[in-house]
Amino acid sequence: MLETDLEVAAELSLQLRVLGMESCHFYQAAALLEEVALYPPPLVIMTLEFGEQDGIALLHRLAEADYRGRVLLISGVERKVSQIAERVGQTLGLQMLGSLEKPMRLAELRQRLGRWRAVRETPPRPETEPVVSTQELAIALAGNELTLYYQPQYELASDRLSGVEALVRWDHPRLGLLGPDSFLPLLTRAQGKRLTRYVLKRALDDAEQWREEGVVLSLSVNVTADDLTSPDLLDMARHAVPDSPQLVVLEITESAAMEDELLGSEVAARLHLGGLEMSVDDFGVGFSSLSRLQVLPISEVKIDRSFVSHLHENPQDSAIVEAVALLGRRLGIRVVAEGIEELRILPLLEHFGCTHVQGFGLSRPVPANAIPALARYQLPIRSRMAASGASLGNMP
């Protein structure tokens, strides 16, 4: 631990002891670096402001020392600065646990270190052994080993489940269920297009099964800019729309949606003419012109979780979410807040004008056969909040 403020250091040491962890405190960066070189600790907690050398410079020194443990930042500076420091650390190859603002809260510290401990309890794989191979992935695509889970999405006005987002998983015969980060980077361009077609067809089939059981939900599928230029993909989605009440939403990241103005406009127009809708995912992360939302027939924007997760603690994040929600309301666009982990932020999101929410705090992704029961017997958000003790605030 590197902290020059004795009061803060004492408080942090006490909190770590409560969590069952012993700590060693350093006042100077040189002493910490010497300890890292001789006896590398599994975790370094460091402040961004100390002496003549700032914390970002120390991150460079830790990377130069090939430090392999985790790094947690504590800071009293503007959050923008600590976020930049986090990104610098990640770019340098350090394993960052994020940052905590002073004064630290025990609950937040427990949450950050809890995630780290969960990772530590998982035996690491040898670096020479890849998790999966491109050959295995090709076999999986051919053998239908890929399956879909669905992230439920809730409408704040009705207090009910309103839609789902299709998420691909790999039911690996040896490793079990794998998330997309484990295999999507291995896909070739052709395999990526093939996977998107598979996901869309599978999701539409699942949605048809739900309709037969009396459950009609909006269906969101993630696509790339390449996917949207494929006529067969658009035709597949369009053909599923006219004969059913199914709302199909194709999600594309903000950077991809805004990269090529003419292409983005053409794709959005074709989707609209075909009865489909377009959603801009991770909104707020890119640097697109807001005026583009005015000219593109976009039906939905999804506010990135990085702005939602610290809504109560960070006034700047709160201001951004409020501004995006107001913009969506004025333009007649649905505004979805992603990454909901705590129910206590829902009243504030509704007050700002967000229309829909999704995240693990409401429901984790579930297999297709669990959706009908979730739709029929779901506990309304308002009831969940009452049960959790969170304030109902402006909830309907």
ChimeraX attribute file (.defattr): number of C-alpha atoms within 10 A of each C-alpha:
attribute: neighborCount
match mode: 1-to-1
recipient: residues
	/A:1	22
	/A:2	23
	/A:3	23
	/A:4	18
	/A:5	12
	/A:6	11
	/A:7	10
	/A:8	15
	/A:9	19
	/A:10	13
	/A:11	15
	/A:12	23
	/A:13	18
	/A:14	16
	/A:15	18
	/A:16	17
	/A:17	12
	/A:18	12
	/A:19	14
	/A:20	9
	/A:21	10
	/A:22	10
	/A:23	16
	/A:24	12
	/A:25	18
	/A:26	17
	/A:27	16
	/A:28	14
	/A:29	23
	/A:30	12
	/A:31	13
	/A:32	20
	/A:33	18
	/A:34	12
	/A:35	14
	/A:36	20
	/A:37	14
	/A:38	8
	/A:39	9
	/A:40	17
	/A:41	16
	/A:42	12
	/A:43	20
	/A:44	22
	/A:45	18
	/A:46	24
	/A:47	27
	/A:48	22
	/A:49	18
	/A:50	16
	/A:51	10
	/A:52	7
	/A:53	12
	/A:54	13
	/A:55	22
	/A:56	19
	/A:57	13
	/A:58	19
	/A:59	23
	/A:60	16
	/A:61	15
	/A:62	23
	/A:63	17
	/A:64	10
	/A:65	14
	/A:66	15
	/A:67	22
	/A:68	16
	/A:69	15
	/A:70	17
	/A:71	24
	/A:72	20
	/A:73	22
	/A:74	24
	/A:75	20
	/A:76	15
	/A:77	13
	/A:78	11
	/A:79	17
	/A:80	10
	/A:81	13
	/A:82	23
	/A:83	14
	/A:84	12
	/A:85	21
	/A:86	23
	/A:87	14
	/A:88	17
	/A:89	22
	/A:90	17
	/A:91	11
	/A:92	15
	/A:93	16
	/A:94	21
	/A:95	18
	/A:96	20
	/A:97	20
	/A:98	18
	/A:99	23
	/A:100	20
	/A:101	18
	/A:102	12
	/A:103	12
	/A:104	16
	/A:105	13
	/A:106	15
	/A:107	9
	/A:108	13
	/A:109	17
	/A:110	15
	/A:111	11
	/A:112	15
	/A:113	17
	/A:114	13
	/A:115	11
	/A:116	15
	/A:117	11
	/A:118	9
	/A:119	11
	/A:120	11
	/A:121	8
	/A:122	8
	/A:123	7
	/A:124	8
	/A:125	9
	/A:126	8
	/A:127	7
	/A:128	6
	/A:129	8
	/A:130	9
	/A:131	12
	/A:132	15
	/A:133	11
	/A:134	13
	/A:135	9
	/A:136	12
	/A:137	20
	/A:138	14
	/A:139	11
	/A:140	16
	/A:141	15
	/A:142	10
	/A:143	9
	/A:144	11
	/A:145	15
	/A:146	19
	/A:147	18
	/A:148	20
	/A:149	20
	/A:150	24
	/A:151	21
	/A:152	25
	/A:153	25
	/A:154	22
	/A:155	18
	/A:156	24
	/A:157	12
	/A:158	14
	/A:159	16
	/A:160	18
	/A:161	24
	/A:162	19
	/A:163	24
	/A:164	24
	/A:165	22
	/A:166	25
	/A:167	20
	/A:168	22
	/A:169	20
	/A:170	21
	/A:171	17
	/A:172	15
	/A:173	9
	/A:174	7
	/A:175	10
	/A:176	10
	/A:177	14
	/A:178	16
	/A:179	13
	/A:180	12
	/A:181	9
	/A:182	13
	/A:183	17
	/A:184	15
	/A:185	10
	/A:186	16
	/A:187	15
	/A:188	12
	/A:189	11
	/A:190	9
	/A:191	15
	/A:192	18
	/A:193	19
	/A:194	15
	/A:195	18
	/A:196	18
	/A:197	20
	/A:198	18
	/A:199	21
	/A:200	22
	/A:201	16
	/A:202	15
	/A:203	26
	/A:204	21
	/A:205	13
	/A:206	16
	/A:207	22
	/A:208	17
	/A:209	16
	/A:210	18
	/A:211	16
	/A:212	9
	/A:213	11
	/A:214	12
	/A:215	17
	/A:216	20
	/A:217	22
	/A:218	16
	/A:219	23
	/A:220	24
	/A:221	22
	/A:222	20
	/A:223	22
	/A:224	16
	/A:225	18
	/A:226	12
	/A:227	19
	/A:228	21
	/A:229	14
	/A:230	12
	/A:231	9
	/A:232	12
	/A:233	19
	/A:234	19
	/A:235	12
	/A:236	14
	/A:237	21
	/A:238	19
	/A:239	12
	/A:240	19
	/A:241	16
	/A:242	13
	/A:243	8
	/A:244	11
	/A:245	12
	/A:246	19
	/A:247	17
	/A:248	25
	/A:249	24
	/A:250	24
	/A:251	22
	/A:252	23
	/A:253	20
	/A:254	20
	/A:255	18
	/A:256	16
	/A:257	25
	/A:258	23
	/A:259	14
	/A:260	12
	/A:261	11
	/A:262	10
	/A:263	15
	/A:264	19
	/A:265	17
	/A:266	16
	/A:267	19
	/A:268	23
	/A:269	17
	/A:270	16
	/A:271	22
	/A:272	17
	/A:273	12
	/A:274	16
	/A:275	17
	/A:276	22
	/A:277	21
	/A:278	24
	/A:279	27
	/A:280	24
	/A:281	23
	/A:282	21
	/A:283	24
	/A:284	21
	/A:285	15
	/A:286	13
	/A:287	11
	/A:288	15
	/A:289	9
	/A:290	12
	/A:291	8
	/A:292	15
	/A:293	19
	/A:294	12
	/A:295	9
	/A:296	19
	/A:297	22
	/A:298	23
	/A:299	20
	/A:300	24
	/A:301	26
	/A:302	25
	/A:303	25
	/A:304	18
	/A:305	20
	/A:306	14
	/A:307	22
	/A:308	21
	/A:309	19
	/A:310	14
	/A:311	19
	/A:312	13
	/A:313	10
	/A:314	15
	/A:315	12
	/A:316	16
	/A:317	18
	/A:318	19
	/A:319	14
	/A:320	16
	/A:321	25
	/A:322	19
	/A:323	14
	/A:324	21
	/A:325	27
	/A:326	17
	/A:327	17
	/A:328	22
	/A:329	16
	/A:330	9
	/A:331	13
	/A:332	12
	/A:333	20
	/A:334	19
	/A:335	27
	/A:336	27
	/A:337	28
	/A:338	22
	/A:339	19
	/A:340	19
	/A:341	16
	/A:342	15
	/A:343	20
	/A:344	17
	/A:345	19
	/A:346	25
	/A:347	20
	/A:348	19
	/A:349	25
	/A:350	22
	/A:351	14
	/A:352	18
	/A:353	22
	/A:354	28
	/A:355	22
	/A:356	26
	/A:357	24
	/A:358	25
	/A:359	20
	/A:360	14
	/A:361	11
	/A:362	21
	/A:363	16
	/A:364	12
	/A:365	19
	/A:366	17
	/A:367	13
	/A:368	17
	/A:369	13
	/A:370	12
	/A:371	24
	/A:372	18
	/A:373	11
	/A:374	15
	/A:375	19
	/A:376	12
	/A:377	8
	/A:378	13
	/A:379	14
	/A:380	15
	/A:381	22
	/A:382	21
	/A:383	12
	/A:384	15
	/A:385	17
	/A:386	12
	/A:387	9
	/A:388	12
	/A:389	11
	/A:390	16
	/A:391	15
	/A:392	19
	/A:393	14
	/A:394	11
	/A:395	18
	/A:396	12
